[in-house]
Amino acid sequence: NLYFFNSGRAALYFSILFVKSRYKDAVFLAPAFTCPSVVNALVKARVFFDFVDLDESLDFDLDDLKFMVKKYIHKKIVLIPTS
């Protein structure tokens, strides 16, 4: 299927709902420093989410990412990379 959206916010929200419809126990991981649009989409979709710390270059901190994977080992993990 092919979908067109009028904004990145709408595309992100749709993507979150799509994953939610297939994986009820999904955990969405977002960067700890991200734009409000990402958080708003997660809240609006009523999904469980958590934040991953960033390193000095604003990439995911690998130690914290490993911790999160272990923390949610029995869930479907959806990583939301933003830049």
Accessible surface in RSA format (square Angstrom, percent):
REM  Atomic radii and reference values for relative SASA: ProtOr
REM  Chains: A
REM  Algorithm: Lee & Richards
REM  Probe-radius: 1.40
REM  Slices: 20
REM RES _ NUM      All-atoms   Total-Side   Main-Chain    Non-polar    All polar
REM                ABS   REL    ABS   REL    ABS   REL    ABS   REL    ABS   REL
RES ASN A   1   175.00 120.7  92.48  89.4  82.52 198.7  25.08  60.4 149.92 144.9
RES LEU A   2   140.79  78.4 113.72  81.4  27.07  68.1 114.38  80.3  26.42  71.1
RES TYR A   3   115.22  53.8  93.20  53.0  22.02  57.3  72.26  54.3  42.96  53.0
RES PHE A   4   170.35  85.2 140.85  87.2  29.51  76.8 143.51  87.0  26.84  76.8
RES PHE A   5    83.39  41.7  44.96  27.8  38.43 100.0  51.74  31.4  31.65  90.6
RES ASN A   6   146.86 101.3 103.81 100.3  43.05 103.7  46.23 111.3 100.63  97.3
RES SER A   7    49.97  42.2  35.87  47.9  14.10  32.5  41.68  88.8   8.28  11.6
RES GLY A   8    59.64  73.6   0.00   N/A  59.64  73.6  40.79 111.9  18.85  42.2
RES ARG A   9   163.02  68.4 157.70  80.4   5.32  12.7  50.79  69.4 112.23  68.0
RES ALA A  10    36.14  33.2  26.29  40.6   9.85  22.4  33.80  47.6   2.34   6.2
RES ALA A  11    31.96  29.4  31.63  48.8   0.33   0.7  31.93  45.0   0.03   0.1
RES LEU A  12    41.40  23.1  36.68  26.2   4.72  11.9  40.77  28.6   0.63   1.7
RES TYR A  13    57.50  26.8  57.50  32.7   0.00   0.0  36.95  27.8  20.56  25.3
RES PHE A  14    69.84  34.9  68.80  42.6   1.04   2.7  69.78  42.3   0.06   0.2
RES SER A  15    55.92  47.3  52.60  70.2   3.32   7.7  29.25  62.3  26.67  37.4
RES ILE A  16     3.33   1.9   2.75   2.0   0.58   1.4   3.33   2.4   0.00   0.0
RES LEU A  17    63.93  35.6  59.96  42.9   3.97  10.0  60.20  42.3   3.73  10.0
RES PHE A  18    92.93  46.5  87.00  53.9   5.93  15.4  92.43  56.0   0.50   1.4
RES VAL A  19    33.49  22.0  32.68  29.6   0.80   1.9  33.49  29.1   0.00   0.0
RES LYS A  20    69.23  33.8  68.82  42.2   0.41   1.0  45.04  40.5  24.20  25.8
RES SER A  21    59.97  50.7  39.04  52.1  20.93  48.2  40.17  85.5  19.80  27.7
RES ARG A  22   144.15  60.5 115.26  58.8  28.90  68.8  41.11  56.2 103.04  62.4
RES TYR A  23    98.93  46.2  95.17  54.1   3.76   9.8  50.23  37.7  48.70  60.0
RES LYS A  24   168.65  82.3 135.73  83.3  32.92  78.4 107.60  96.8  61.06  65.0
RES ASP A  25    65.08  45.6  54.90  54.6  10.17  24.1  32.47  76.4  32.60  32.5
RES ALA A  26     7.79   7.2   1.37   2.1   6.42  14.6   1.37   1.9   6.42  17.0
RES VAL A  27     2.79   1.8   2.79   2.5   0.00   0.0   2.79   2.4   0.00   0.0
RES PHE A  28     2.50   1.2   2.50   1.5   0.00   0.0   2.50   1.5   0.00   0.0
RES LEU A  29     0.06   0.0   0.06   0.0   0.00   0.0   0.06   0.0   0.00   0.0
RES ALA A  30     0.00   0.0   0.00   0.0   0.00   0.0   0.00   0.0   0.00   0.0
RES PRO A  31     4.99   3.6   4.99   4.5   0.00   0.0   4.99   4.1   0.00   0.0
RES ALA A  32    53.54  49.2  25.76  39.8  27.79  63.2  26.32  37.1  27.22  72.1
RES PHE A  33   149.91  75.0 141.62  87.7   8.29  21.6 143.27  86.9   6.64  19.0
RES THR A  34    33.14  23.6   2.61   2.6  30.52  72.7  10.89  14.6  22.24  33.6
RES CYS A  35    65.87  49.8  55.62  62.0  10.26  24.1  37.43  94.8  28.44  30.7
RES PRO A  36    97.28  70.9  92.70  84.5   4.58  16.7  97.28  80.3   0.00   0.0
RES SER A  37    20.50  17.3  16.92  22.6   3.58   8.3   8.84  18.8  11.66  16.3
RES VAL A  38     5.90   3.9   5.90   5.3   0.00   0.0   5.90   5.1   0.00   0.0
RES VAL A  39    41.77  27.5  41.77  37.8   0.00   0.0  41.77  36.3   0.00   0.0
RES ASN A  40    92.78  64.0  88.48  85.5   4.30  10.4  25.29  60.9  67.49  65.2
RES ALA A  41     7.67   7.1   3.30   5.1   4.36   9.9   7.15  10.1   0.52   1.4
RES LEU A  42     0.00   0.0   0.00   0.0   0.00   0.0   0.00   0.0   0.00   0.0
RES VAL A  43    88.23  58.1  79.54  72.0   8.69  20.9  83.02  72.1   5.20  14.1
RES LYS A  44   140.07  68.3 119.01  73.0  21.06  50.1  78.19  70.4  61.88  65.9
RES ALA A  45     2.30   2.1   0.00   0.0   2.30   5.2   1.44   2.0   0.86   2.3
RES ARG A  46   206.87  86.9 179.38  91.4  27.49  65.5  62.55  85.5 144.32  87.5
RES VAL A  47    21.38  14.1   4.25   3.8  17.13  41.3  10.96   9.5  10.42  28.3
RES PHE A  48   118.35  59.2 107.59  66.6  10.76  28.0 112.52  68.2   5.83  16.7
RES PHE A  49    50.44  25.2  35.08  21.7  15.36  40.0  35.08  21.3  15.36  44.0
RES ASP A  50    28.30  19.8  26.54  26.4   1.76   4.2   4.43  10.4  23.87  23.8
RES PHE A  51    74.15  37.1  67.90  42.1   6.26  16.3  67.90  41.2   6.26  17.9
RES VAL A  52     0.00   0.0   0.00   0.0   0.00   0.0   0.00   0.0   0.00   0.0
RES ASP A  53    80.31  56.3  79.84  79.5   0.47   1.1  14.84  34.9  65.47  65.3
RES LEU A  54    40.06  22.3  14.15  10.1  25.90  65.1  14.15   9.9  25.90  69.7
RES ASP A  55    46.71  32.7  36.36  36.2  10.35  24.5  17.94  42.2  28.77  28.7
RES GLU A  56   175.02 100.5 139.66 105.7  35.36  84.2  78.71 152.2  96.31  78.6
RES SER A  57    79.16  66.9  50.03  66.8  29.13  67.1  53.56 114.1  25.59  35.9
RES LEU A  58   113.11  63.0  97.17  69.5  15.94  40.1  97.17  68.2  15.94  42.9
RES ASP A  59    88.15  61.7  83.96  83.6   4.20   9.9  22.46  52.9  65.69  65.5
RES PHE A  60    33.22  16.6  26.74  16.6   6.48  16.9  26.74  16.2   6.48  18.5
RES ASP A  61    41.10  28.8  40.33  40.1   0.77   1.8   4.30  10.1  36.79  36.7
RES LEU A  62   120.30  67.0 115.90  82.9   4.40  11.1 115.90  81.4   4.40  11.9
RES ASP A  63   108.45  76.0  99.72  99.3   8.73  20.7  30.04  70.7  78.41  78.2
RES ASP A  64    25.63  18.0  21.46  21.4   4.16   9.8   8.68  20.4  16.94  16.9
RES LEU A  65    32.96  18.4  32.96  23.6   0.00   0.0  32.96  23.1   0.00   0.0
RES LYS A  66   126.73  61.8 123.58  75.8   3.15   7.5  76.11  68.5  50.61  53.9
RES PHE A  67   115.92  58.0 112.05  69.4   3.87  10.1 115.12  69.8   0.80   2.3
RES MET A  68    13.29   6.9  13.29   8.8   0.00   0.0  13.29  11.3   0.00   0.0
RES VAL A  69    60.61  39.9  60.61  54.9   0.00   0.0  60.61  52.7   0.00   0.0
RES LYS A  70   155.18  75.7 142.09  87.2  13.09  31.2  86.85  78.2  68.33  72.8
RES LYS A  71   108.29  52.8  73.33  45.0  34.96  83.2  53.14  47.8  55.15  58.7
RES TYR A  72    21.53  10.0  19.55  11.1   1.97   5.1  19.13  14.4   2.40   3.0
RES ILE A  73   105.60  60.1  85.80  63.9  19.80  47.7  86.53  62.3  19.07  51.7
RES HIS A  74   164.43  89.9 135.97  94.5  28.46  72.8 100.26 103.3  64.17  74.7
RES LYS A  75    97.38  47.5  82.96  50.9  14.42  34.3  39.62  35.7  57.76  61.5
RES LYS A  76   105.91  51.7 103.60  63.6   2.31   5.5  51.30  46.2  54.61  58.2
RES ILE A  77    59.29  33.7  26.90  20.0  32.39  78.1  26.90  19.4  32.39  87.9
RES VAL A  78    36.09  23.7  33.17  30.0   2.92   7.0  36.09  31.4   0.00   0.0
RES LEU A  79    73.22  40.8  54.03  38.7  19.19  48.2  54.03  37.9  19.19  51.6
RES ILE A  80    14.01   8.0  12.91   9.6   1.10   2.6  14.01  10.1   0.00   0.0
RES PRO A  81    97.66  71.2  79.30  72.3  18.36  66.8  79.97  66.0  17.69 110.0
RES THR A  82    55.24  39.3  28.25  28.6  26.99  64.3  30.45  40.9  24.79  37.5
RES SER A  83   165.13 139.5  81.11 108.3  84.01 193.5  84.43 179.8  80.70 113.1
END  Absolute sums over single chains surface
CHAIN  1 A     6072.9       4959.8       1113.1       3752.3       2320.7
END  Absolute sums over all chains
TOTAL          6072.9       4959.8       1113.1       3752.3       2320.7
